[in-house]
Amino acid sequence: MSFIFVPAGCESDFWGPHCSNRCQCRNGAKCNPITGACVCTNGYQGWRCEDPCEHGYYGKGCQLPCQCLNGATCDHETGECICAPGYTGAFCGERCPSGSHGSQCEQRCPCQNGGTCHHITGDCSCPAGWTGSVCAQPCPLGKYGINCSKDCSCRNGGLCDHVTGRCHCAAGFSGRRCQEDCPVGTYGPQCNQRCECQNGAKCHHINGACLCETGFKGPNCQERFCPPGLYGLICDKYCPCNTTNTVSCHPLSGECTCSPGWTGLYCNETCPPGYYGEGCFVPCGCTNGADCHPVTGVCTCAPGFMVSFVYPKRCLLYAVIRLVISMFTLNVPLVSYFPDMLL
């Protein structure tokens, strides 16, 4: 019978009789001093322990299943989870916290105005009313809502809120869609200005300009006015005045205002004898029974009398006028002969 001598223990990396064979093990594995078989460390497998554990396994003999989630890989030696981008936690079961994304959740989200970013890619999901790569722009005019996908329904130049779609009406309009003029008596932005129009006039719903009823004028329709020849509350009555001799008729009562030299209820009578002018209130002042022109007041002398050259409102005898002319011709002072004639 023959015997093989096997030493009690070979040095590291050797095995067999007389420890003459070099171990082929890798990755820190030990080889059996007698057979040379490799004893793999945790996380490795194969004849020479040259291969790491297959995906999803780790540990001694690669027998332990990994517990990692969401596409994470585990360390083939320790089983520690290596999370995929966008996930965190001991088992990678949690998404990145708000405001971060990417590998190990180390990248900050660029989203503005309340936008949230995808936990993996960092792409922004904008809230209602915002658009753009980082949610920095409001919806374009006429659009609102999520992804700016809704059409505004505002009318008359109204603008809608890019978030809610609520209409902000232009001056002079109101209603949910700005479809109505301001209520009667109001105008301007938000219809918060009070009209100042009078006499039943309405004001323009945008600028407040008064739209006067027939028969009124002025900035606030405060002045009564009818077209020529009409009077009454709604200017529906014809003035009874003689138009040739009338300045105007009162817009409410129809009372005639006569031209100078005329009087009477309808301005169809000349001034009474001895008076002339506006309202026939001015005395004529003519002498020797003369009347005067009802408009100008110039004397109309009786037969045998003539208007004085010096005082047009004095009527003198024609004979006296002839004598006066003669005296002037002879260059004789008239007053020396007739001191009271021209008074």
Secondary structure, DSSP 8 states (H G I E B T S, - for coil): -------S---TTEESGGG-EE----TT-EE-TTT--EE--TTEESTTS-EE--TTEESGGG-EE----TT-EE-TTT--EE--TTEESTTS-EE--TTEESGGG-EE----TT-EE-TTT--EE--TTEESTTS-EE--TTEESGGG-EE----TT-EE-TTT--EE--TTEESTTS-EE--TTEESGGG-EE----TT-EE-TTT--EE--TTEESTTS-EE---TTEESTTS-EE--S-GGGEEEE-TTT--EEE-TTEESTTS-EE--TTEESGGG-EE---STT-EE-TTT--EE--TTEEE-SS-TT-EEEHHHHHHHHHHHHHT--STTT-TTTT-
